[in-house]
């Protein structure tokens, strides 16, 4: 899937499908890195959609380890809150993480 084909409606559908309790939150794009496309979800969360072949494995590691690291670090980090499985509309796993202001 190409970055350009992902818009607010697409992200809302993904969130509604796997995390309906979050579906009414505002969704807006933010500058993204190379591996993931990033969308704000409300004021406190972000949706991270992997865009490269290596990104899904990295997201799985982050989902496993960042909550453990967050307890030991003196600064806030974007701790994953929800892991989302691949579907027919988006064939890679993706995460919802805490938004950390000033990171981008």
Gaussian input, Z-matrix of N, CA and C with variables (Angstrom, degrees):
# hf/3-21g

backbone

0 1
 N
 C     1     B1
 C     2     B2     1     A1
 N     3     B3     2     A2     1     D1
 C     4     B4     3     A3     2     D2
 C     5     B5     4     A4     3     D3
 N     6     B6     5     A5     4     D4
 C     7     B7     6     A6     5     D5
 C     8     B8     7     A7     6     D6
 N     9     B9     8     A8     7     D7
 C    10    B10     9     A9     8     D8
 C    11    B11    10    A10     9     D9
 N    12    B12    11    A11    10    D10
 C    13    B13    12    A12    11    D11
 C    14    B14    13    A13    12    D12
 N    15    B15    14    A14    13    D13
 C    16    B16    15    A15    14    D14
 C    17    B17    16    A16    15    D15
 N    18    B18    17    A17    16    D16
 C    19    B19    18    A18    17    D17
 C    20    B20    19    A19    18    D18
 N    21    B21    20    A20    19    D19
 C    22    B22    21    A21    20    D20
 C    23    B23    22    A22    21    D21
 N    24    B24    23    A23    22    D22
 C    25    B25    24    A24    23    D23
 C    26    B26    25    A25    24    D24
 N    27    B27    26    A26    25    D25
 C    28    B28    27    A27    26    D26
 C    29    B29    28    A28    27    D27
 N    30    B30    29    A29    28    D28
 C    31    B31    30    A30    29    D29
 C    32    B32    31    A31    30    D30
 N    33    B33    32    A32    31    D31
 C    34    B34    33    A33    32    D32
 C    35    B35    34    A34    33    D33
 N    36    B36    35    A35    34    D34
 C    37    B37    36    A36    35    D35
 C    38    B38    37    A37    36    D36
 N    39    B39    38    A38    37    D37
 C    40    B40    39    A39    38    D38
 C    41    B41    40    A40    39    D39
 N    42    B42    41    A41    40    D40
 C    43    B43    42    A42    41    D41
 C    44    B44    43    A43    42    D42
 N    45    B45    44    A44    43    D43
 C    46    B46    45    A45    44    D44
 C    47    B47    46    A46    45    D45
 N    48    B48    47    A47    46    D46
 C    49    B49    48    A48    47    D47
 C    50    B50    49    A49    48    D48
 N    51    B51    50    A50    49    D49
 C    52    B52    51    A51    50    D50
 C    53    B53    52    A52    51    D51
 N    54    B54    53    A53    52    D52
 C    55    B55    54    A54    53    D53
 C    56    B56    55    A55    54    D54
 N    57    B57    56    A56    55    D55
 C    58    B58    57    A57    56    D56
 C    59    B59    58    A58    57    D57
 N    60    B60    59    A59    58    D58
 C    61    B61    60    A60    59    D59
 C    62    B62    61    A61    60    D60
 N    63    B63    62    A62    61    D61
 C    64    B64    63    A63    62    D62
 C    65    B65    64    A64    63    D63
 N    66    B66    65    A65    64    D64
 C    67    B67    66    A66    65    D65
 C    68    B68    67    A67    66    D66
 N    69    B69    68    A68    67    D67
 C    70    B70    69    A69    68    D68
 C    71    B71    70    A70    69    D69
 N    72    B72    71    A71    70    D70
 C    73    B73    72    A72    71    D71
 C    74    B74    73    A73    72    D72
 N    75    B75    74    A74    73    D73
 C    76    B76    75    A75    74    D74
 C    77    B77    76    A76    75    D75
 N    78    B78    77    A77    76    D76
 C    79    B79    78    A78    77    D77
 C    80    B80    79    A79    78    D78
 N    81    B81    80    A80    79    D79
 C    82    B82    81    A81    80    D80
 C    83    B83    82    A82    81    D81
 N    84    B84    83    A83    82    D82
 C    85    B85    84    A84    83    D83
 C    86    B86    85    A85    84    D84
 N    87    B87    86    A86    85    D85
 C    88    B88    87    A87    86    D86
 C    89    B89    88    A88    87    D87
 N    90    B90    89    A89    88    D88
 C    91    B91    90    A90    89    D89
 C    92    B92    91    A91    90    D90
 N    93    B93    92    A92    91    D91
 C    94    B94    93    A93    92    D92
 C    95    B95    94    A94    93    D93
 N    96    B96    95    A95    94    D94
 C    97    B97    96    A96    95    D95
 C    98    B98    97    A97    96    D96
 N    99    B99    98    A98    97    D97
 C   100   B100    99    A99    98    D98
 C   101   B101   100   A100    99    D99
 N   102   B102   101   A101   100   D100
 C   103   B103   102   A102   101   D101
 C   104   B104   103   A103   102   D102
 N   105   B105   104   A104   103   D103
 C   106   B106   105   A105   104   D104
 C   107   B107   106   A106   105   D105
 N   108   B108   107   A107   106   D106
 C   109   B109   108   A108   107   D107
 C   110   B110   109   A109   108   D108
 N   111   B111   110   A110   109   D109
 C   112   B112   111   A111   110   D110
 C   113   B113   112   A112   111   D111
 N   114   B114   113   A113   112   D112
 C   115   B115   114   A114   113   D113
 C   116   B116   115   A115   114   D114
 N   117   B117   116   A116   115   D115
 C   118   B118   117   A117   116   D116
 C   119   B119   118   A118   117   D117
 N   120   B120   119   A119   118   D118
 C   121   B121   120   A120   119   D119
 C   122   B122   121   A121   120   D120
 N   123   B123   122   A122   121   D121
 C   124   B124   123   A123   122   D122
 C   125   B125   124   A124   123   D123
 N   126   B126   125   A125   124   D124
 C   127   B127   126   A126   125   D125
 C   128   B128   127   A127   126   D126
 N   129   B129   128   A128   127   D127
 C   130   B130   129   A129   128   D128
 C   131   B131   130   A130   129   D129
 N   132   B132   131   A131   130   D130
 C   133   B133   132   A132   131   D131
 C   134   B134   133   A133   132   D132
 N   135   B135   134   A134   133   D133
 C   136   B136   135   A135   134   D134
 C   137   B137   136   A136   135   D135
 N   138   B138   137   A137   136   D136
 C   139   B139   138   A138   137   D137
 C   140   B140   139   A139   138   D138
 N   141   B141   140   A140   139   D139
 C   142   B142   141   A141   140   D140
 C   143   B143   142   A142   141   D141
 N   144   B144   143   A143   142   D142
 C   145   B145   144   A144   143   D143
 C   146   B146   145   A145   144   D144
 N   147   B147   146   A146   145   D145
 C   148   B148   147   A147   146   D146
 C   149   B149   148   A148   147   D147
 N   150   B150   149   A149   148   D148
 C   151   B151   150   A150   149   D149
 C   152   B152   151   A151   150   D150
 N   153   B153   152   A152   151   D151
 C   154   B154   153   A153   152   D152
 C   155   B155   154   A154   153   D153
 N   156   B156   155   A155   154   D154
 C   157   B157   156   A156   155   D155
 C   158   B158   157   A157   156   D156
 N   159   B159   158   A158   157   D157
 C   160   B160   159   A159   158   D158
 C   161   B161   160   A160   159   D159
 N   162   B162   161   A161   160   D160
 C   163   B163   162   A162   161   D161
 C   164   B164   163   A163   162   D162
 N   165   B165   164   A164   163   D163
 C   166   B166   165   A165   164   D164
 C   167   B167   166   A166   165   D165
 N   168   B168   167   A167   166   D166
 C   169   B169   168   A168   167   D167
 C   170   B170   169   A169   168   D168
 N   171   B171   170   A170   169   D169
 C   172   B172   171   A171   170   D170
 C   173   B173   172   A172   171   D171
 N   174   B174   173   A173   172   D172
 C   175   B175   174   A174   173   D173
 C   176   B176   175   A175   174   D174
 N   177   B177   176   A176   175   D175
 C   178   B178   177   A177   176   D176
 C   179   B179   178   A178   177   D177
 N   180   B180   179   A179   178   D178
 C   181   B181   180   A180   179   D179
 C   182   B182   181   A181   180   D180
 N   183   B183   182   A182   181   D181
 C   184   B184   183   A183   182   D182
 C   185   B185   184   A184   183   D183
 N   186   B186   185   A185   184   D184
 C   187   B187   186   A186   185   D185
 C   188   B188   187   A187   186   D186
 N   189   B189   188   A188   187   D187
 C   190   B190   189   A189   188   D188
 C   191   B191   190   A190   189   D189
 N   192   B192   191   A191   190   D190
 C   193   B193   192   A192   191   D191
 C   194   B194   193   A193   192   D192
 N   195   B195   194   A194   193   D193
 C   196   B196   195   A195   194   D194
 C   197   B197   196   A196   195   D195
 N   198   B198   197   A197   196   D196
 C   199   B199   198   A198   197   D197
 C   200   B200   199   A199   198   D198
 N   201   B201   200   A200   199   D199
 C   202   B202   201   A201   200   D200
 C   203   B203   202   A202   201   D201
 N   204   B204   203   A203   202   D202
 C   205   B205   204   A204   203   D203
 C   206   B206   205   A205   204   D204
 N   207   B207   206   A206   205   D205
 C   208   B208   207   A207   206   D206
 C   209   B209   208   A208   207   D207
 N   210   B210   209   A209   208   D208
 C   211   B211   210   A210   209   D209
 C   212   B212   211   A211   210   D210
 N   213   B213   212   A212   211   D211
 C   214   B214   213   A213   212   D212
 C   215   B215   214   A214   213   D213
 N   216   B216   215   A215   214   D214
 C   217   B217   216   A216   215   D215
 C   218   B218   217   A217   216   D216
 N   219   B219   218   A218   217   D217
 C   220   B220   219   A219   218   D218
 C   221   B221   220   A220   219   D219
 N   222   B222   221   A221   220   D220
 C   223   B223   222   A222   221   D221
 C   224   B224   223   A223   222   D222
 N   225   B225   224   A224   223   D223
 C   226   B226   225   A225   224   D224
 C   227   B227   226   A226   225   D225
 N   228   B228   227   A227   226   D226
 C   229   B229   228   A228   227   D227
 C   230   B230   229   A229   228   D228
 N   231   B231   230   A230   229   D229
 C   232   B232   231   A231   230   D230
 C   233   B233   232   A232   231   D231
 N   234   B234   233   A233   232   D232
 C   235   B235   234   A234   233   D233
 C   236   B236   235   A235   234   D234
 N   237   B237   236   A236   235   D235
 C   238   B238   237   A237   236   D236
 C   239   B239   238   A238   237   D237
 N   240   B240   239   A239   238   D238
 C   241   B241   240   A240   239   D239
 C   242   B242   241   A241   240   D240
 N   243   B243   242   A242   241   D241
 C   244   B244   243   A243   242   D242
 C   245   B245   244   A244   243   D243
 N   246   B246   245   A245   244   D244
 C   247   B247   246   A246   245   D245
 C   248   B248   247   A247   246   D246
 N   249   B249   248   A248   247   D247
 C   250   B250   249   A249   248   D248
 C   251   B251   250   A250   249   D249
 N   252   B252   251   A251   250   D250
 C   253   B253   252   A252   251   D251
 C   254   B254   253   A253   252   D252
 N   255   B255   254   A254   253   D253
 C   256   B256   255   A255   254   D254
 C   257   B257   256   A256   255   D255
 N   258   B258   257   A257   256   D256
 C   259   B259   258   A258   257   D257
 C   260   B260   259   A259   258   D258
 N   261   B261   260   A260   259   D259
 C   262   B262   261   A261   260   D260
 C   263   B263   262   A262   261   D261
 N   264   B264   263   A263   262   D262
 C   265   B265   264   A264   263   D263
 C   266   B266   265   A265   264   D264
 N   267   B267   266   A266   265   D265
 C   268   B268   267   A267   266   D266
 C   269   B269   268   A268   267   D267
 N   270   B270   269   A269   268   D268
 C   271   B271   270   A270   269   D269
 C   272   B272   271   A271   270   D270
 N   273   B273   272   A272   271   D271
 C   274   B274   273   A273   272   D272
 C   275   B275   274   A274   273   D273
 N   276   B276   275   A275   274   D274
 C   277   B277   276   A276   275   D275
 C   278   B278   277   A277   276   D276
 N   279   B279   278   A278   277   D277
 C   280   B280   279   A279   278   D278
 C   281   B281   280   A280   279   D279
 N   282   B282   281   A281   280   D280
 C   283   B283   282   A282   281   D281
 C   284   B284   283   A283   282   D282
 N   285   B285   284   A284   283   D283
 C   286   B286   285   A285   284   D284
 C   287   B287   286   A286   285   D285
 N   288   B288   287   A287   286   D286
 C   289   B289   288   A288   287   D287
 C   290   B290   289   A289   288   D288
 N   291   B291   290   A290   289   D289
 C   292   B292   291   A291   290   D290
 C   293   B293   292   A292   291   D291
 N   294   B294   293   A293   292   D292
 C   295   B295   294   A294   293   D293
 C   296   B296   295   A295   294   D294
 N   297   B297   296   A296   295   D295
 C   298   B298   297   A297   296   D296
 C   299   B299   298   A298   297   D297
 N   300   B300   299   A299   298   D298
 C   301   B301   300   A300   299   D299
 C   302   B302   301   A301   300   D300
 N   303   B303   302   A302   301   D301
 C   304   B304   303   A303   302   D302
 C   305   B305   304   A304   303   D303
 N   306   B306   305   A305   304   D304
 C   307   B307   306   A306   305   D305
 C   308   B308   307   A307   306   D306
 N   309   B309   308   A308   307   D307
 C   310   B310   309   A309   308   D308
 C   311   B311   310   A310   309   D309

   B1=1.4406
   B2=1.5231
   B3=1.3153
   B4=1.4585
   B5=1.5206
   B6=1.3238
   B7=1.4681
   B8=1.5193
   B9=1.3141
   B10=1.4607
   B11=1.5255
   B12=1.3217
   B13=1.4601
   B14=1.5326
   B15=1.3225
   B16=1.4571
   B17=1.5199
   B18=1.3362
   B19=1.4558
   B20=1.5278
   B21=1.3275
   B22=1.4560
   B23=1.5323
   B24=1.3192
   B25=1.4581
   B26=1.5175
   B27=1.3208
   B28=1.4649
   B29=1.5279
   B30=1.3391
   B31=1.4710
   B32=1.5233
   B33=1.3311
   B34=1.4637
   B35=1.5278
   B36=1.3313
   B37=1.4708
   B38=1.5245
   B39=1.3393
   B40=1.4628
   B41=1.5238
   B42=1.3297
   B43=1.4657
   B44=1.5264
   B45=1.3176
   B46=1.4707
   B47=1.5284
   B48=1.3252
   B49=1.4651
   B50=1.5277
   B51=1.3356
   B52=1.4672
   B53=1.5251
   B54=1.3276
   B55=1.4699
   B56=1.5256
   B57=1.3263
   B58=1.4678
   B59=1.5253
   B60=1.3035
   B61=1.4623
   B62=1.5332
   B63=1.3289
   B64=1.4695
   B65=1.5269
   B66=1.3316
   B67=1.4617
   B68=1.5184
   B69=1.3074
   B70=1.4659
   B71=1.5216
   B72=1.3206
   B73=1.4590
   B74=1.5297
   B75=1.3143
   B76=1.4607
   B77=1.5361
   B78=1.3182
   B79=1.4642
   B80=1.5175
   B81=1.3410
   B82=1.4577
   B83=1.5250
   B84=1.3321
   B85=1.4701
   B86=1.5277
   B87=1.3086
   B88=1.4622
   B89=1.5255
   B90=1.3336
   B91=1.4700
   B92=1.5292
   B93=1.3109
   B94=1.4581
   B95=1.5119
   B96=1.3160
   B97=1.4539
   B98=1.5149
   B99=1.3004
   B100=1.4561
   B101=1.5293
   B102=1.3278
   B103=1.4627
   B104=1.5249
   B105=1.3224
   B106=1.4667
   B107=1.5167
   B108=1.3265
   B109=1.4600
   B110=1.5252
   B111=1.3245
   B112=1.4553
   B113=1.5192
   B114=1.3411
   B115=1.4579
   B116=1.5166
   B117=1.3303
   B118=1.4642
   B119=1.5099
   B120=1.3155
   B121=1.4583
   B122=1.5231
   B123=1.3174
   B124=1.4546
   B125=1.5202
   B126=1.3306
   B127=1.4606
   B128=1.5175
   B129=1.3258
   B130=1.4618
   B131=1.5173
   B132=1.3454
   B133=1.4629
   B134=1.5186
   B135=1.3289
   B136=1.4624
   B137=1.5228
   B138=1.3137
   B139=1.4623
   B140=1.5203
   B141=1.3295
   B142=1.4668
   B143=1.5231
   B144=1.3289
   B145=1.4614
   B146=1.5242
   B147=1.3179
   B148=1.4640
   B149=1.5285
   B150=1.3361
   B151=1.4591
   B152=1.5307
   B153=1.3207
   B154=1.4634
   B155=1.5279
   B156=1.3037
   B157=1.4640
   B158=1.5276
   B159=1.3255
   B160=1.4644
   B161=1.5281
   B162=1.3247
   B163=1.4617
   B164=1.5325
   B165=1.3374
   B166=1.4663
   B167=1.5320
   B168=1.3184
   B169=1.4707
   B170=1.5298
   B171=1.3156
   B172=1.4601
   B173=1.5273
   B174=1.3439
   B175=1.4717
   B176=1.5240
   B177=1.3249
   B178=1.4746
   B179=1.5290
   B180=1.3307
   B181=1.4701
   B182=1.5219
   B183=1.3263
   B184=1.4627
   B185=1.5195
   B186=1.3357
   B187=1.4610
   B188=1.5240
   B189=1.3088
   B190=1.4696
   B191=1.5328
   B192=1.3365
   B193=1.4603
   B194=1.5251
   B195=1.3202
   B196=1.4623
   B197=1.5296
   B198=1.3314
   B199=1.4654
   B200=1.5349
   B201=1.3231
   B202=1.4606
   B203=1.5270
   B204=1.3254
   B205=1.4610
   B206=1.5294
   B207=1.3248
   B208=1.4661
   B209=1.5215
   B210=1.3181
   B211=1.4677
   B212=1.5259
   B213=1.3265
   B214=1.4635
   B215=1.5304
   B216=1.3192
   B217=1.4596
   B218=1.5287
   B219=1.3295
   B220=1.4647
   B221=1.5342
   B222=1.3329
   B223=1.4588
   B224=1.5208
   B225=1.3389
   B226=1.4657
   B227=1.5338
   B228=1.3155
   B229=1.4636
   B230=1.5220
   B231=1.3336
   B232=1.4692
   B233=1.5326
   B234=1.3020
   B235=1.4616
   B236=1.5271
   B237=1.3218
   B238=1.4686
   B239=1.5291
   B240=1.3288
   B241=1.4587
   B242=1.5242
   B243=1.3318
   B244=1.4651
   B245=1.5185
   B246=1.3157
   B247=1.4626
   B248=1.5189
   B249=1.3142
   B250=1.4566
   B251=1.5186
   B252=1.3055
   B253=1.4634
   B254=1.5294
   B255=1.3359
   B256=1.4631
   B257=1.5301
   B258=1.3225
   B259=1.4667
   B260=1.5259
   B261=1.3052
   B262=1.4554
   B263=1.5169
   B264=1.3349
   B265=1.4578
   B266=1.5302
   B267=1.3373
   B268=1.4752
   B269=1.5286
   B270=1.3308
   B271=1.4615
   B272=1.5292
   B273=1.3343
   B274=1.4649
   B275=1.5252
   B276=1.3239
   B277=1.4584
   B278=1.5273
   B279=1.3217
   B280=1.4602
   B281=1.5233
   B282=1.3295
   B283=1.4641
   B284=1.5295
   B285=1.3136
   B286=1.4572
   B287=1.5170
   B288=1.3398
   B289=1.4632
   B290=1.5189
   B291=1.3215
   B292=1.4618
   B293=1.5218
   B294=1.3216
   B295=1.4533
   B296=1.5316
   B297=1.3098
   B298=1.4599
   B299=1.5273
   B300=1.3347
   B301=1.4714
   B302=1.5286
   B303=1.3117
   B304=1.4553
   B305=1.5095
   B306=1.3138
   B307=1.4588
   B308=1.5129
   B309=1.3099
   B310=1.4385
   B311=1.4108
   A1=109.09
   A2=117.04
   A3=122.37
   A4=110.63
   A5=115.44
   A6=121.31
   A7=111.65
   A8=116.00
   A9=120.45
   A10=112.61
   A11=117.90
   A12=120.38
   A13=112.73
   A14=117.34
   A15=121.11
   A16=108.63
   A17=115.38
   A18=120.44
   A19=109.38
   A20=116.17
   A21=120.85
   A22=112.29
   A23=117.68
   A24=121.23
   A25=112.42
   A26=116.30
   A27=120.78
   A28=110.85
   A29=116.55
   A30=120.72
   A31=110.09
   A32=117.71
   A33=120.63
   A34=110.88
   A35=116.78
   A36=119.93
   A37=111.41
   A38=117.50
   A39=120.18
   A40=111.13
   A41=115.76
   A42=120.36
   A43=110.13
   A44=117.32
   A45=121.02
   A46=111.16
   A47=116.35
   A48=120.96
   A49=112.07
   A50=117.82
   A51=119.89
   A52=114.59
   A53=116.78
   A54=120.22
   A55=109.39
   A56=117.51
   A57=120.60
   A58=114.01
   A59=117.62
   A60=120.69
   A61=111.84
   A62=117.42
   A63=122.47
   A64=112.79
   A65=117.66
   A66=122.08
   A67=114.51
   A68=119.32
   A69=120.65
   A70=113.18
   A71=118.22
   A72=120.84
   A73=110.28
   A74=116.29
   A75=121.22
   A76=109.73
   A77=116.15
   A78=122.12
   A79=107.84
   A80=116.18
   A81=120.22
   A82=109.56
   A83=116.69
   A84=119.74
   A85=110.86
   A86=115.14
   A87=122.24
   A88=107.58
   A89=117.89
   A90=118.96
   A91=110.57
   A92=115.78
   A93=121.81
   A94=111.32
   A95=114.43
   A96=120.90
   A97=111.03
   A98=115.63
   A99=121.60
   A100=112.10
   A101=117.27
   A102=120.96
   A103=114.36
   A104=117.33
   A105=120.51
   A106=111.73
   A107=115.01
   A108=120.33
   A109=106.08
   A110=116.49
   A111=122.14
   A112=110.78
   A113=115.74
   A114=122.99
   A115=108.60
   A116=117.76
   A117=120.98
   A118=108.26
   A119=115.54
   A120=122.68
   A121=106.51
   A122=116.32
   A123=120.33
   A124=109.37
   A125=116.10
   A126=120.72
   A127=113.39
   A128=117.86
   A129=120.31
   A130=115.68
   A131=117.82
   A132=120.08
   A133=111.47
   A134=115.06
   A135=122.73
   A136=108.94
   A137=116.14
   A138=123.26
   A139=106.86
   A140=116.11
   A141=121.23
   A142=108.51
   A143=114.96
   A144=122.03
   A145=109.19
   A146=118.64
   A147=120.84
   A148=111.21
   A149=115.35
   A150=120.36
   A151=113.32
   A152=117.88
   A153=120.83
   A154=109.04
   A155=115.87
   A156=119.93
   A157=112.55
   A158=117.43
   A159=120.15
   A160=113.20
   A161=117.27
   A162=121.29
   A163=114.47
   A164=121.62
   A165=118.97
   A166=113.32
   A167=117.57
   A168=120.11
   A169=110.30
   A170=117.12
   A171=120.74
   A172=110.98
   A173=116.83
   A174=119.55
   A175=111.37
   A176=116.88
   A177=119.58
   A178=110.66
   A179=117.26
   A180=120.57
   A181=110.99
   A182=116.61
   A183=119.78
   A184=111.08
   A185=116.04
   A186=119.33
   A187=110.89
   A188=116.15
   A189=120.84
   A190=112.23
   A191=117.32
   A192=120.31
   A193=116.59
   A194=119.15
   A195=118.89
   A196=114.15
   A197=120.19
   A198=117.76
   A199=112.65
   A200=117.41
   A201=120.67
   A202=111.26
   A203=116.21
   A204=120.37
   A205=111.88
   A206=117.19
   A207=121.17
   A208=111.67
   A209=116.92
   A210=121.37
   A211=111.90
   A212=116.68
   A213=121.37
   A214=114.15
   A215=117.21
   A216=120.52
   A217=111.31
   A218=116.99
   A219=119.97
   A220=113.72
   A221=118.06
   A222=122.26
   A223=110.22
   A224=117.69
   A225=119.51
   A226=110.85
   A227=115.85
   A228=121.86
   A229=108.38
   A230=118.39
   A231=120.89
   A232=111.94
   A233=115.54
   A234=122.31
   A235=111.64
   A236=118.27
   A237=121.15
   A238=111.52
   A239=115.51
   A240=122.36
   A241=112.76
   A242=116.33
   A243=121.80
   A244=109.29
   A245=116.33
   A246=122.01
   A247=107.13
   A248=116.99
   A249=122.21
   A250=110.04
   A251=115.74
   A252=121.88
   A253=111.65
   A254=116.96
   A255=120.80
   A256=110.78
   A257=115.78
   A258=121.79
   A259=108.28
   A260=116.47
   A261=120.40
   A262=112.75
   A263=117.48
   A264=119.77
   A265=113.05
   A266=117.23
   A267=120.87
   A268=107.09
   A269=117.51
   A270=121.76
   A271=116.55
   A272=117.07
   A273=120.55
   A274=108.73
   A275=117.48
   A276=118.75
   A277=109.61
   A278=116.89
   A279=121.43
   A280=108.12
   A281=116.29
   A282=119.01
   A283=111.25
   A284=113.57
   A285=123.23
   A286=105.47
   A287=115.71
   A288=120.89
   A289=109.53
   A290=115.28
   A291=121.08
   A292=108.74
   A293=116.71
   A294=122.47
   A295=107.84
   A296=116.74
   A297=121.61
   A298=106.96
   A299=117.90
   A300=120.27
   A301=111.96
   A302=115.13
   A303=120.62
   A304=114.97
   A305=118.03
   A306=120.32
   A307=113.30
   A308=119.11
   A309=118.88
   A310=115.87
   D1=135.70
   D2=-178.50
   D3=-89.39
   D4=148.33
   D5=179.26
   D6=-54.95
   D7=-42.54
   D8=-175.11
   D9=-63.54
   D10=-23.71
   D11=-178.60
   D12=-85.60
   D13=-2.04
   D14=179.42
   D15=-100.45
   D16=119.87
   D17=179.14
   D18=-128.49
   D19=-177.79
   D20=-177.36
   D21=-57.29
   D22=-42.59
   D23=179.49
   D24=-62.08
   D25=-40.81
   D26=178.10
   D27=-62.99
   D28=-46.90
   D29=179.91
   D30=-63.60
   D31=-41.36
   D32=178.58
   D33=-60.67
   D34=-42.06
   D35=178.03
   D36=-62.28
   D37=-42.07
   D38=177.59
   D39=-60.51
   D40=-47.53
   D41=-179.16
   D42=-63.80
   D43=-45.15
   D44=-179.59
   D45=-60.24
   D46=-38.66
   D47=-177.97
   D48=-67.28
   D49=-43.43
   D50=-173.11
   D51=-106.11
   D52=-21.05
   D53=-179.02
   D54=-139.18
   D55=65.31
   D56=-173.42
   D57=-57.46
   D58=-25.25
   D59=179.11
   D60=-67.35
   D61=-15.09
   D62=-179.92
   D63=-105.36
   D64=-3.23
   D65=-169.14
   D66=-65.63
   D67=-22.36
   D68=-178.36
   D69=-90.26
   D70=-2.01
   D71=178.63
   D72=-73.01
   D73=150.36
   D74=177.56
   D75=-63.03
   D76=141.13
   D77=177.67
   D78=-122.81
   D79=130.64
   D80=177.83
   D81=-149.23
   D82=145.25
   D83=-179.46
   D84=-73.87
   D85=151.72
   D86=173.42
   D87=-135.30
   D88=160.02
   D89=177.93
   D90=-53.93
   D91=136.62
   D92=-175.08
   D93=-117.51
   D94=161.66
   D95=175.41
   D96=-87.29
   D97=-167.59
   D98=-178.14
   D99=-75.47
   D100=-44.07
   D101=-173.66
   D102=-80.02
   D103=-29.42
   D104=-174.65
   D105=-132.02
   D106=146.01
   D107=168.11
   D108=-93.84
   D109=137.33
   D110=-171.90
   D111=-118.42
   D112=135.47
   D113=177.96
   D114=-133.11
   D115=133.03
   D116=172.69
   D117=-71.90
   D118=141.30
   D119=177.59
   D120=-127.19
   D121=99.61
   D122=-173.03
   D123=68.85
   D124=-155.23
   D125=-178.73
   D126=-93.48
   D127=-18.46
   D128=-170.56
   D129=-117.67
   D130=-1.96
   D131=-175.06
   D132=-129.77
   D133=165.28
   D134=174.68
   D135=-141.42
   D136=143.07
   D137=173.01
   D138=-97.78
   D139=129.09
   D140=178.12
   D141=-117.17
   D142=114.04
   D143=-179.33
   D144=-105.69
   D145=118.45
   D146=-178.68
   D147=-69.00
   D148=135.43
   D149=-177.19
   D150=-117.29
   D151=-9.19
   D152=179.02
   D153=-115.29
   D154=167.60
   D155=-179.41
   D156=-65.99
   D157=-32.50
   D158=-177.76
   D159=-82.60
   D160=-18.74
   D161=-172.78
   D162=-61.42
   D163=-40.80
   D164=-179.83
   D165=-58.80
   D166=-40.83
   D167=178.93
   D168=-64.98
   D169=-38.39
   D170=178.08
   D171=-65.45
   D172=-41.36
   D173=178.31
   D174=-63.28
   D175=-39.30
   D176=178.03
   D177=-61.96
   D178=-41.73
   D179=177.91
   D180=-65.18
   D181=-42.82
   D182=178.12
   D183=-61.11
   D184=-43.08
   D185=-179.19
   D186=-61.77
   D187=-35.21
   D188=179.66
   D189=-75.51
   D190=-44.63
   D191=-167.59
   D192=-101.47
   D193=-29.42
   D194=-176.55
   D195=-62.03
   D196=-37.83
   D197=175.82
   D198=-60.48
   D199=-35.92
   D200=177.18
   D201=-68.81
   D202=-44.12
   D203=179.62
   D204=-66.18
   D205=-36.70
   D206=-177.44
   D207=-57.60
   D208=-33.80
   D209=179.98
   D210=-66.82
   D211=-22.88
   D212=-173.23
   D213=-106.39
   D214=-7.40
   D215=-175.86
   D216=-97.60
   D217=147.12
   D218=-178.60
   D219=-80.00
   D220=-11.86
   D221=-179.28
   D222=-117.36
   D223=153.75
   D224=177.20
   D225=-69.33
   D226=145.58
   D227=175.55
   D228=-128.89
   D229=157.75
   D230=-177.66
   D231=-73.96
   D232=77.97
   D233=-176.33
   D234=-68.56
   D235=127.10
   D236=177.57
   D237=-63.12
   D238=137.97
   D239=-179.96
   D240=-110.08
   D241=-34.41
   D242=-176.67
   D243=-139.37
   D244=135.61
   D245=174.01
   D246=-104.48
   D247=134.45
   D248=-175.08
   D249=-120.23
   D250=130.37
   D251=-175.96
   D252=-80.12
   D253=154.11
   D254=175.34
   D255=-60.02
   D256=149.72
   D257=176.16
   D258=-136.50
   D259=179.38
   D260=176.77
   D261=-63.67
   D262=-31.62
   D263=-178.96
   D264=-83.38
   D265=-26.70
   D266=175.24
   D267=-141.14
   D268=105.97
   D269=-168.83
   D270=-82.92
   D271=19.00
   D272=177.90
   D273=-129.34
   D274=153.33
   D275=173.87
   D276=-69.25
   D277=154.07
   D278=178.54
   D279=-145.32
   D280=166.49
   D281=-176.46
   D282=-130.49
   D283=158.25
   D284=166.20
   D285=-111.35
   D286=125.47
   D287=-176.76
   D288=-126.19
   D289=162.75
   D290=173.07
   D291=-64.24
   D292=139.56
   D293=175.18
   D294=-83.52
   D295=131.14
   D296=176.37
   D297=-114.52
   D298=111.42
   D299=-179.31
   D300=-59.92
   D301=146.12
   D302=175.95
   D303=84.58
   D304=0.17
   D305=-177.95
   D306=-81.89
   D307=-12.21
   D308=-174.35
   D309=-131.17

